């Protein structure tokens, strides 16, 4: 499991999740096994830290 370093980055990778950017520019986090969206980042248009990006 990834953990925060309190210095603006994560130590380790978040496993079992991926992220994709929506048309509005926000990032959505998805579960890799089911494909369902877990979380949408609306506070900022920056991607989630430590989560693999989909192509």
PDB file as gemmi writes it, atoms N, CA and C in Angstrom:
CRYST1    1.000    1.000    1.000  90.00  90.00  90.00 P 1                      
ATOM      1  N   UNK A   1       0.837  -1.173   0.000  1.00  0.00           N  
ATOM      2  CA  UNK A   1       0.000   0.000   0.000  1.00  0.00           C  
ATOM      3  C   UNK A   1       0.883   1.237   0.000  1.00  0.00           C  
ATOM      4  N   UNK A   2       0.489   2.214  -0.764  1.00  0.00           N  
ATOM      5  CA  UNK A   2       1.233   3.467  -0.833  1.00  0.00           C  
ATOM      6  C   UNK A   2       0.952   4.298   0.409  1.00  0.00           C  
ATOM      7  N   UNK A   3       1.931   5.103   0.786  1.00  0.00           N  
ATOM      8  CA  UNK A   3       1.710   5.995   1.911  1.00  0.00           C  
ATOM      9  C   UNK A   3       2.251   7.377   1.574  1.00  0.00           C  
ATOM     10  N   UNK A   4       1.679   8.389   2.213  1.00  0.00           N  
ATOM     11  CA  UNK A   4       2.081   9.761   1.963  1.00  0.00           C  
ATOM     12  C   UNK A   4       3.393  10.066   2.664  1.00  0.00           C  
ATOM     13  N   UNK A   5       4.205  10.922   2.051  1.00  0.00           N  
ATOM     14  CA  UNK A   5       5.464  11.328   2.660  1.00  0.00           C  
ATOM     15  C   UNK A   5       5.354  12.685   3.344  1.00  0.00           C  
ATOM     16  N   UNK A   6       4.200  13.355   3.202  1.00  0.00           N  
ATOM     17  CA  UNK A   6       3.964  14.710   3.702  1.00  0.00           C  
ATOM     18  C   UNK A   6       4.915  15.727   3.082  1.00  0.00           C  
ATOM     19  N   UNK A   7       5.452  15.405   1.899  1.00  0.00           N  
ATOM     20  CA  UNK A   7       6.334  16.314   1.181  1.00  0.00           C  
ATOM     21  C   UNK A   7       5.867  16.484  -0.268  1.00  0.00           C  
ATOM     22  N   UNK A   8       4.603  16.153  -0.557  1.00  0.00           N  
ATOM     23  CA  UNK A   8       4.036  16.372  -1.876  1.00  0.00           C  
ATOM     24  C   UNK A   8       4.130  15.188  -2.816  1.00  0.00           C  
ATOM     25  N   UNK A   9       4.510  14.023  -2.335  1.00  0.00           N  
ATOM     26  CA  UNK A   9       4.566  12.833  -3.184  1.00  0.00           C  
ATOM     27  C   UNK A   9       4.273  11.597  -2.343  1.00  0.00           C  
ATOM     28  N   UNK A  10       4.035  10.474  -3.002  1.00  0.00           N  
ATOM     29  CA  UNK A  10       3.755   9.214  -2.317  1.00  0.00           C  
ATOM     30  C   UNK A  10       4.969   8.308  -2.389  1.00  0.00           C  
ATOM     31  N   UNK A  11       5.072   7.448  -1.390  1.00  0.00           N  
ATOM     32  CA  UNK A  11       6.095   6.411  -1.388  1.00  0.00           C  
ATOM     33  C   UNK A  11       5.399   5.124  -1.796  1.00  0.00           C  
ATOM     34  N   UNK A  12       5.781   4.555  -2.948  1.00  0.00           N  
ATOM     35  CA  UNK A  12       5.146   3.346  -3.445  1.00  0.00           C  
ATOM     36  C   UNK A  12       4.017   3.672  -4.403  1.00  0.00           C  
ATOM     37  N   UNK A  13       3.488   2.644  -5.020  1.00  0.00           N  
ATOM     38  CA  UNK A  13       2.418   2.811  -6.003  1.00  0.00           C  
ATOM     39  C   UNK A  13       1.100   2.333  -5.421  1.00  0.00           C  
ATOM     40  N   UNK A  14       0.016   2.946  -5.894  1.00  0.00           N  
ATOM     41  CA  UNK A  14      -1.326   2.515  -5.518  1.00  0.00           C  
ATOM     42  C   UNK A  14      -1.684   1.360  -6.447  1.00  0.00           C  
ATOM     43  N   UNK A  15      -1.956   0.184  -5.903  1.00  0.00           N  
ATOM     44  CA  UNK A  15      -2.211  -1.000  -6.715  1.00  0.00           C  
ATOM     45  C   UNK A  15      -3.711  -1.244  -6.863  1.00  0.00           C  
ATOM     46  N   UNK A  16      -4.089  -1.805  -8.008  1.00  0.00           N  
ATOM     47  CA  UNK A  16      -5.481  -2.156  -8.243  1.00  0.00           C  
ATOM     48  C   UNK A  16      -6.333  -1.006  -8.720  1.00  0.00           C  
ATOM     49  N   UNK A  17      -5.719   0.130  -9.044  1.00  0.00           N  
ATOM     50  CA  UNK A  17      -6.471   1.294  -9.503  1.00  0.00           C  
ATOM     51  C   UNK A  17      -5.776   1.922 -10.699  1.00  0.00           C  
ATOM     52  N   UNK A  18      -6.541   2.629 -11.504  1.00  0.00           N  
ATOM     53  CA  UNK A  18      -5.991   3.396 -12.613  1.00  0.00           C  
ATOM     54  C   UNK A  18      -6.794   4.683 -12.701  1.00  0.00           C  
ATOM     55  N   UNK A  19      -6.291   5.637 -13.478  1.00  0.00           N  
ATOM     56  CA  UNK A  19      -7.000   6.904 -13.607  1.00  0.00           C  
ATOM     57  C   UNK A  19      -7.094   7.310 -15.062  1.00  0.00           C  
ATOM     58  N   UNK A  20      -8.157   8.030 -15.354  1.00  0.00           N  
ATOM     59  CA  UNK A  20      -8.407   8.501 -16.707  1.00  0.00           C  
ATOM     60  C   UNK A  20      -8.893   9.946 -16.616  1.00  0.00           C  
ATOM     61  N   UNK A  21      -8.515  10.767 -17.601  1.00  0.00           N  
ATOM     62  CA  UNK A  21      -8.930  12.157 -17.607  1.00  0.00           C  
ATOM     63  C   UNK A  21     -10.230  12.292 -18.400  1.00  0.00           C  
ATOM     64  N   UNK A  22     -11.198  13.005 -17.828  1.00  0.00           N  
ATOM     65  CA  UNK A  22     -12.484  13.199 -18.480  1.00  0.00           C  
ATOM     66  C   UNK A  22     -12.405  14.362 -19.466  1.00  0.00           C  
ATOM     67  N   UNK A  23     -13.472  14.569 -20.209  1.00  0.00           N  
ATOM     68  CA  UNK A  23     -13.511  15.655 -21.196  1.00  0.00           C  
ATOM     69  C   UNK A  23     -13.427  17.024 -20.538  1.00  0.00           C  
ATOM     70  N   UNK A  24     -13.902  17.139 -19.298  1.00  0.00           N  
ATOM     71  CA  UNK A  24     -13.865  18.421 -18.586  1.00  0.00           C  
ATOM     72  C   UNK A  24     -12.486  18.718 -18.010  1.00  0.00           C  
ATOM     73  N   UNK A  25     -11.566  17.749 -18.059  1.00  0.00           N  
ATOM     74  CA  UNK A  25     -10.219  17.959 -17.560  1.00  0.00           C  
ATOM     75  C   UNK A  25      -9.978  17.403 -16.169  1.00  0.00           C  
ATOM     76  N   UNK A  26     -11.028  16.916 -15.511  1.00  0.00           N  
ATOM     77  CA  UNK A  26     -10.877  16.327 -14.177  1.00  0.00           C  
ATOM     78  C   UNK A  26     -10.427  14.876 -14.308  1.00  0.00           C  
ATOM     79  N   UNK A  27      -9.886  14.322 -13.232  1.00  0.00           N  
ATOM     80  CA  UNK A  27      -9.391  12.946 -13.237  1.00  0.00           C  
ATOM     81  C   UNK A  27     -10.333  12.042 -12.465  1.00  0.00           C  
ATOM     82  N   UNK A  28     -10.596  10.853 -13.016  1.00  0.00           N  
ATOM     83  CA  UNK A  28     -11.432   9.857 -12.367  1.00  0.00           C  
ATOM     84  C   UNK A  28     -10.609   8.621 -12.054  1.00  0.00           C  
ATOM     85  N   UNK A  29     -10.795   8.075 -10.870  1.00  0.00           N  
ATOM     86  CA  UNK A  29     -10.048   6.901 -10.420  1.00  0.00           C  
ATOM     87  C   UNK A  29     -10.942   5.672 -10.584  1.00  0.00           C  
ATOM     88  N   UNK A  30     -10.406   4.614 -11.220  1.00  0.00           N  
ATOM     89  CA  UNK A  30     -11.206   3.417 -11.481  1.00  0.00           C  
ATOM     90  C   UNK A  30     -10.587   2.188 -10.838  1.00  0.00           C  
ATOM     91  N   UNK A  31     -11.456   1.262 -10.461  1.00  0.00           N  
ATOM     92  CA  UNK A  31     -11.027  -0.036  -9.959  1.00  0.00           C  
ATOM     93  C   UNK A  31     -10.651  -0.895 -11.157  1.00  0.00           C  
ATOM     94  N   UNK A  32      -9.507  -1.533 -11.125  1.00  0.00           N  
ATOM     95  CA  UNK A  32      -9.045  -2.310 -12.278  1.00  0.00           C  
ATOM     96  C   UNK A  32      -9.828  -3.604 -12.481  1.00  0.00           C  
ATOM     97  N   UNK A  33     -10.346  -4.202 -11.426  1.00  0.00           N  
ATOM     98  CA  UNK A  33     -11.041  -5.480 -11.585  1.00  0.00           C  
ATOM     99  C   UNK A  33     -12.464  -5.290 -12.100  1.00  0.00           C  
ATOM    100  N   UNK A  34     -13.196  -4.295 -11.592  1.00  0.00           N  
ATOM    101  CA  UNK A  34     -14.590  -4.104 -11.994  1.00  0.00           C  
ATOM    102  C   UNK A  34     -14.748  -3.029 -13.064  1.00  0.00           C  
ATOM    103  N   UNK A  35     -13.820  -2.083 -13.146  1.00  0.00           N  
ATOM    104  CA  UNK A  35     -13.922  -0.990 -14.107  1.00  0.00           C  
ATOM    105  C   UNK A  35     -14.806   0.151 -13.641  1.00  0.00           C  
ATOM    106  N   UNK A  36     -15.348   0.053 -12.431  1.00  0.00           N  
ATOM    107  CA  UNK A  36     -16.217   1.104 -11.914  1.00  0.00           C  
ATOM    108  C   UNK A  36     -15.390   2.273 -11.391  1.00  0.00           C  
ATOM    109  N   UNK A  37     -15.952   3.470 -11.528  1.00  0.00           N  
ATOM    110  CA  UNK A  37     -15.279   4.645 -10.993  1.00  0.00           C  
ATOM    111  C   UNK A  37     -15.397   4.662  -9.476  1.00  0.00           C  
ATOM    112  N   UNK A  38     -14.278   4.912  -8.817  1.00  0.00           N  
ATOM    113  CA  UNK A  38     -14.224   4.956  -7.363  1.00  0.00           C  
ATOM    114  C   UNK A  38     -14.335   6.396  -6.877  1.00  0.00           C  
ATOM    115  N   UNK A  39     -13.614   7.293  -7.563  1.00  0.00           N  
ATOM    116  CA  UNK A  39     -13.483   8.649  -7.076  1.00  0.00           C  
ATOM    117  C   UNK A  39     -13.258   9.594  -8.254  1.00  0.00           C  
ATOM    118  N   UNK A  40     -13.801  10.802  -8.163  1.00  0.00           N  
ATOM    119  CA  UNK A  40     -13.526  11.850  -9.140  1.00  0.00           C  
ATOM    120  C   UNK A  40     -12.846  12.989  -8.410  1.00  0.00           C  
ATOM    121  N   UNK A  41     -11.776  13.499  -8.995  1.00  0.00           N  
ATOM    122  CA  UNK A  41     -11.049  14.604  -8.384  1.00  0.00           C  
ATOM    123  C   UNK A  41     -11.583  15.903  -8.961  1.00  0.00           C  
ATOM    124  N   UNK A  42     -12.324  16.663  -8.151  1.00  0.00           N  
ATOM    125  CA  UNK A  42     -12.918  17.909  -8.613  1.00  0.00           C  
ATOM    126  C   UNK A  42     -12.266  19.127  -7.976  1.00  0.00           C  
ATOM    127  N   UNK A  43     -11.440  18.934  -6.955  1.00  0.00           N  
ATOM    128  CA  UNK A  43     -10.812  20.070  -6.286  1.00  0.00           C  
ATOM    129  C   UNK A  43      -9.703  20.684  -7.126  1.00  0.00           C  
ATOM    130  N   UNK A  44      -9.101  19.869  -7.983  1.00  0.00           N  
ATOM    131  CA  UNK A  44      -7.976  20.326  -8.791  1.00  0.00           C  
ATOM    132  C   UNK A  44      -7.976  19.529 -10.086  1.00  0.00           C  
ATOM    133  N   UNK A  45      -7.360  20.078 -11.129  1.00  0.00           N  
ATOM    134  CA  UNK A  45      -7.269  19.339 -12.384  1.00  0.00           C  
ATOM    135  C   UNK A  45      -5.952  18.584 -12.496  1.00  0.00           C  
ATOM    136  N   UNK A  46      -5.230  18.457 -11.404  1.00  0.00           N  
ATOM    137  CA  UNK A  46      -4.000  17.667 -11.361  1.00  0.00           C  
ATOM    138  C   UNK A  46      -4.370  16.203 -11.156  1.00  0.00           C  
ATOM    139  N   UNK A  47      -3.589  15.263 -11.701  1.00  0.00           N  
ATOM    140  CA  UNK A  47      -3.915  13.845 -11.528  1.00  0.00           C  
ATOM    141  C   UNK A  47      -3.663  13.366 -10.102  1.00  0.00           C  
ATOM    142  N   UNK A  48      -4.236  12.192  -9.779  1.00  0.00           N  
ATOM    143  CA  UNK A  48      -3.993  11.563  -8.489  1.00  0.00           C  
ATOM    144  C   UNK A  48      -2.524  11.176  -8.397  1.00  0.00           C  
ATOM    145  N   UNK A  49      -1.968  11.213  -7.195  1.00  0.00           N  
ATOM    146  CA  UNK A  49      -0.564  10.860  -7.013  1.00  0.00           C  
ATOM    147  C   UNK A  49      -0.418   9.352  -6.846  1.00  0.00           C  
ATOM    148  N   UNK A  50       0.510   8.755  -7.570  1.00  0.00           N  
ATOM    149  CA  UNK A  50       0.825   7.344  -7.400  1.00  0.00           C  
ATOM    150  C   UNK A  50      -0.105   6.375  -8.088  1.00  0.00           C  
ATOM    151  N   UNK A  51      -1.059   6.859  -8.881  1.00  0.00           N  
ATOM    152  CA  UNK A  51      -2.024   6.001  -9.554  1.00  0.00           C  
ATOM    153  C   UNK A  51      -1.677   5.940 -11.030  1.00  0.00           C  
ATOM    154  N   UNK A  52      -1.681   4.735 -11.610  1.00  0.00           N  
ATOM    155  CA  UNK A  52      -1.329   4.536 -13.018  1.00  0.00           C  
ATOM    156  C   UNK A  52      -2.354   5.203 -13.934  1.00  0.00           C  
ATOM    157  N   UNK A  53      -1.855   5.867 -14.967  1.00  0.00           N  
ATOM    158  CA  UNK A  53      -2.740   6.518 -15.945  1.00  0.00           C  
ATOM    159  C   UNK A  53      -3.082   5.546 -17.060  1.00  0.00           C  
ATOM    160  N   UNK A  54      -4.346   5.555 -17.500  1.00  0.00           N  
ATOM    161  CA  UNK A  54      -4.767   4.737 -18.623  1.00  0.00           C  
ATOM    162  C   UNK A  54      -4.390   5.439 -19.921  1.00  0.00           C  
ATOM    163  N   UNK A  55      -4.195   4.660 -20.956  1.00  0.00           N  
ATOM    164  CA  UNK A  55      -3.843   5.251 -22.255  1.00  0.00           C  
ATOM    165  C   UNK A  55      -5.007   5.241 -23.184  1.00  0.00           C  
TER     166      UNK A  55                                                      
END                                                                             
